[in-house]
């Protein structure tokens, strides 16, 4: 018993307890240091959001410039704008066909008149093609001649715009779509049932707002209601030029027969 009592006294002696206290304090200090690192260190997301210029909350800035005007421009689409290399350019019109490109040296747009015919330039579509053989970037524009109801086309040669070209169109009805009713002689011989809606008048009202209530603000020249070349688009590759357009001419008004076809030249 004496030996056991001595052993207990030895294990519970003040000297042993004093030796373990610094070790416990060190462990507690290390744990507090780890917790502070976890709770107070910035997260990677917040650090990234503060460093990136495109982070949410940073609004973009816009520079607004007047390209051209005041003139009569109408029926512009997303195909009116295209890049010539790294330079933005635009084709547009209504009372003429215009072409403009941005001049980075002056910080302004420079425009020119390509076709000064009356009533041309609506639905202008612009495309560029980089000829790897010559190293030149040539331009191509398809647009609508509202006065004559024609599809017109312009292009550059050695980056110089050439005179306008009228794209030839077949007579109404000679290039019909593959439709059983159109090709059926029995259908062509019988008058069609009149539609309650007058689509031709609706289209003219949409495309020619000066014919409506705002006629007082109309241009001082007339337009052809029907024609070939509206809603045009253009694409170019190494083999040639491709133009899509809308043909809304009348074939036979008595039979309520119209083209109203999408075509490609």
FIDRENTI-269907 format. One record per residue (C-alpha): residue number from 1; x, y, z. Coordinates in Angstrom, 1 decimal. Example, Ala and Ser with C-alpha at 12.3 -4.5 7.8 and 13.67 -1.06 7.14 Angstrom:
num  u  v  w
1  12.3  -4.5  7.8
2  13.7  -1.1  7.1
END
This chain:
num  u  v  w
1  0.0  0.0  0.0
2  2.9  2.3  0.8
3  4.2  1.8  -2.7
4  0.8  2.4  -4.2
5  0.2  5.6  -2.2
6  3.6  6.8  -3.2
7  2.7  6.2  -6.9
8  -0.5  8.1  -6.6
9  1.2  11.0  -4.9
10  3.8  11.0  -7.7
11  1.2  11.1  -10.5
12  -0.8  13.9  -8.8
13  2.2  15.9  -7.7
14  2.1  19.7  -8.3
15  5.3  19.4  -10.4
16  3.6  17.1  -12.9
17  0.5  19.4  -13.2
18  2.7  22.3  -13.7
19  4.5  20.6  -16.6
20  1.2  19.9  -18.5
21  -0.3  23.4  -18.3
22  1.9  25.2  -20.9
23  1.2  22.4  -23.4
24  -2.6  22.8  -23.0
25  -2.3  26.6  -23.4
26  -0.3  26.1  -26.6
27  -2.9  23.9  -28.1
28  -5.7  26.3  -27.2
29  -3.7  29.2  -28.8
30  -3.2  27.2  -32.0
31  -6.9  26.3  -32.2
32  -7.8  30.0  -31.9
33  -5.4  30.9  -34.6
34  -6.9  28.4  -37.0
35  -10.4  29.6  -36.3
36  -9.5  33.2  -36.9
37  -7.9  32.2  -40.3
38  -11.1  30.4  -41.4
39  -13.6  33.1  -40.3
40  -11.7  36.2  -41.4
41  -10.0  35.2  -44.6
42  -11.7  36.7  -47.8
43  -13.4  34.1  -50.0
44  -12.0  33.6  -53.5
45  -15.3  34.7  -55.0
46  -15.3  38.1  -53.3
47  -11.6  38.7  -54.0
48  -12.2  37.9  -57.7
49  -15.3  40.1  -57.9
50  -13.3  43.1  -56.6
51  -10.4  42.5  -59.0
52  -12.2  41.9  -62.3
53  -13.4  45.0  -64.2
54  -16.4  43.2  -65.6
55  -17.7  42.2  -62.2
56  -21.4  42.6  -61.4
57  -22.3  46.1  -60.4
58  -19.8  47.8  -62.9
59  -22.0  49.2  -65.7
60  -20.6  49.6  -69.2
61  -20.2  53.0  -70.7
62  -21.5  54.0  -74.1
63  -20.2  56.5  -76.6
64  -23.0  58.0  -78.8
65  -22.2  59.5  -82.1
66  -24.3  60.8  -85.0
67  -23.5  58.8  -88.2
68  -25.4  60.9  -90.7
69  -28.4  63.2  -91.0
70  -30.8  64.8  -91.0
71  -32.1  62.7  -94.0
72  -34.8  60.2  -94.7
73  -33.7  56.8  -93.5
74  -36.1  53.9  -93.2
75  -36.4  50.1  -92.9
76  -32.9  49.5  -91.5
77  -32.2  46.1  -90.1
78  -29.4  44.3  -88.2
79  -27.9  43.6  -91.6
80  -27.2  47.3  -92.1
81  -24.1  47.1  -89.9
82  -20.9  45.1  -90.7
83  -17.2  45.1  -89.9
84  -14.6  45.8  -92.5
85  -11.7  44.2  -90.7
86  -11.9  45.9  -87.3
87  -13.8  49.0  -88.7
88  -17.6  49.2  -88.3
89  -19.4  50.3  -91.4
90  -23.1  50.9  -92.2
91  -25.3  50.9  -95.3
92  -28.7  52.7  -95.1
93  -31.1  54.9  -97.0
94  -34.6  55.8  -98.2
95  -34.0  58.9  -100.2
96  -30.7  57.5  -101.5
97  -28.2  54.8  -100.7
98  -25.6  55.9  -98.1
99  -22.5  54.2  -96.8
100  -20.5  55.2  -93.7
101  -17.5  53.9  -91.8
102  -16.0  54.9  -88.5
103  -12.7  56.8  -88.6
104  -10.8  55.9  -85.4
105  -8.2  58.7  -86.1
106  -10.9  61.5  -85.9
107  -13.4  59.6  -83.7
108  -16.2  60.2  -86.1
109  -18.2  58.6  -88.9
110  -17.5  59.5  -92.5
111  -20.4  59.0  -95.0
112  -20.9  59.1  -98.7
113  -23.7  58.8  -101.2
114  -23.5  55.7  -103.3
115  -26.7  55.9  -105.3
116  -28.6  59.2  -105.4
117  -31.6  57.8  -107.3
118  -35.0  58.8  -105.8
119  -36.5  56.4  -103.3
120  -33.6  53.9  -103.1
121  -31.7  52.5  -100.1
122  -34.4  50.8  -98.0
123  -33.7  47.4  -96.5
124  -29.9  47.8  -97.2
125  -27.8  44.8  -96.4
126  -24.0  45.1  -96.1
127  -21.4  42.4  -96.2
128  -17.6  42.3  -96.6
129  -15.3  39.6  -98.0
130  -11.6  39.2  -97.3
131  -10.0  38.0  -100.5
132  -6.9  36.0  -99.2
133  -5.5  35.9  -102.7
134  -5.3  39.7  -103.2
135  -5.3  40.7  -99.5
136  -8.2  43.2  -100.2
137  -11.4  43.5  -98.3
138  -14.2  44.2  -100.8
139  -17.7  45.5  -99.9
140  -21.2  44.4  -101.2
141  -24.6  46.0  -100.7
142  -28.1  44.8  -101.7
143  -30.9  47.3  -101.3
144  -34.4  48.2  -102.5
145  -35.5  50.7  -105.2
146  -38.9  51.6  -104.0
147  -39.7  54.0  -106.9
148  -39.3  51.2  -109.4
149  -39.9  48.2  -107.3
150  -36.5  46.7  -108.0
151  -33.7  44.9  -106.3
152  -30.4  46.7  -106.7
153  -26.8  45.7  -105.9
154  -23.4  47.5  -105.5
155  -19.9  46.2  -104.9
156  -16.3  47.5  -104.7
157  -13.5  46.7  -107.0
158  -10.1  47.5  -105.5
159  -12.1  49.0  -102.7
160  -13.8  51.5  -105.1
161  -17.6  51.4  -105.3
162  -18.9  50.5  -108.8
163  -22.1  51.8  -110.4
164  -25.4  50.3  -109.2
165  -26.7  47.1  -110.8
166  -30.4  46.2  -111.2
167  -30.8  42.5  -110.4
168  -32.9  41.0  -113.2
169  -36.2  39.4  -112.1
170  -38.5  37.0  -114.0
171  -42.0  38.0  -114.8
172  -44.6  37.3  -112.0
173  -45.6  33.7  -111.9
174  -42.7  32.3  -113.9
175  -40.6  31.3  -110.9
176  -43.3  30.0  -108.5
177  -42.6  27.9  -105.5
178  -43.2  24.2  -105.5
179  -46.8  24.4  -104.4
180  -49.5  21.9  -105.6
181  -52.2  24.6  -105.6
182  -50.1  27.0  -107.8
183  -49.2  24.3  -110.3
184  -52.7  22.8  -110.4
185  -54.5  23.9  -113.7
186  -57.9  23.4  -112.1
187  -56.9  25.8  -109.3
188  -55.7  28.4  -111.8
189  -58.9  28.2  -113.8
190  -61.2  28.8  -110.8
191  -61.4  32.1  -109.0
192  -60.1  31.9  -105.5
193  -62.2  32.7  -102.5
194  -61.6  36.3  -101.5
195  -59.8  36.6  -98.2
196  -61.4  38.8  -95.6
197  -58.0  40.5  -95.0
198  -56.4  42.8  -97.6
199  -52.7  41.7  -97.1
200  -51.4  44.0  -99.8
201  -52.9  47.1  -98.1
202  -51.7  45.9  -94.7
203  -48.1  45.5  -96.0
204  -48.1  48.9  -97.6
205  -49.4  50.5  -94.4
206  -46.6  48.9  -92.4
207  -43.8  49.7  -94.9
208  -45.1  53.1  -96.0
209  -46.1  55.0  -92.8
210  -46.5  58.2  -94.7
211  -49.6  56.7  -96.4
212  -51.3  56.6  -92.9
213  -52.4  59.2  -90.4
214  -49.0  60.9  -90.4
215  -49.2  61.7  -94.2
216  -48.3  65.3  -93.4
217  -44.8  64.3  -92.6
218  -44.5  62.3  -95.9
219  -41.5  62.7  -98.2
220  -42.1  64.7  -101.4
221  -41.7  61.7  -103.7
222  -43.9  58.6  -104.4
223  -43.2  54.9  -103.9
224  -44.2  51.8  -105.6
225  -46.5  49.7  -103.4
226  -45.4  46.4  -104.8
227  -41.9  45.3  -105.8
228  -38.9  43.0  -105.7
229  -36.1  43.4  -103.2
230  -37.7  44.1  -99.9
231  -36.3  42.6  -96.6
232  -33.0  41.8  -98.4
233  -29.9  40.1  -97.0
234  -26.6  39.4  -98.6
235  -23.7  36.9  -98.1
236  -20.4  36.4  -99.9
237  -17.9  33.6  -100.3
238  -15.1  32.7  -102.7
239  -17.6  31.4  -105.3
240  -19.9  34.4  -105.5
241  -22.5  36.7  -104.0
242  -25.9  35.5  -102.7
243  -28.9  37.8  -102.1
244  -32.2  36.8  -100.5
245  -35.2  39.0  -100.9
246  -39.0  39.2  -100.9
247  -41.1  39.4  -104.1
248  -44.6  40.7  -103.4
249  -45.8  41.4  -106.9
250  -49.3  40.7  -108.1
251  -49.8  37.8  -110.6
252  -53.6  38.3  -111.2
253  -55.6  40.6  -109.0
254  -58.9  39.1  -110.3
255  -57.8  35.7  -109.0
256  -56.3  37.2  -105.8
257  -53.0  35.6  -106.9
258  -49.7  37.1  -105.8
259  -46.0  36.2  -105.8
260  -45.3  36.8  -102.1
261  -42.2  34.5  -102.3
262  -38.8  34.5  -100.7
263  -36.2  34.3  -103.5
264  -32.5  34.1  -103.8
265  -30.3  35.5  -106.5
END
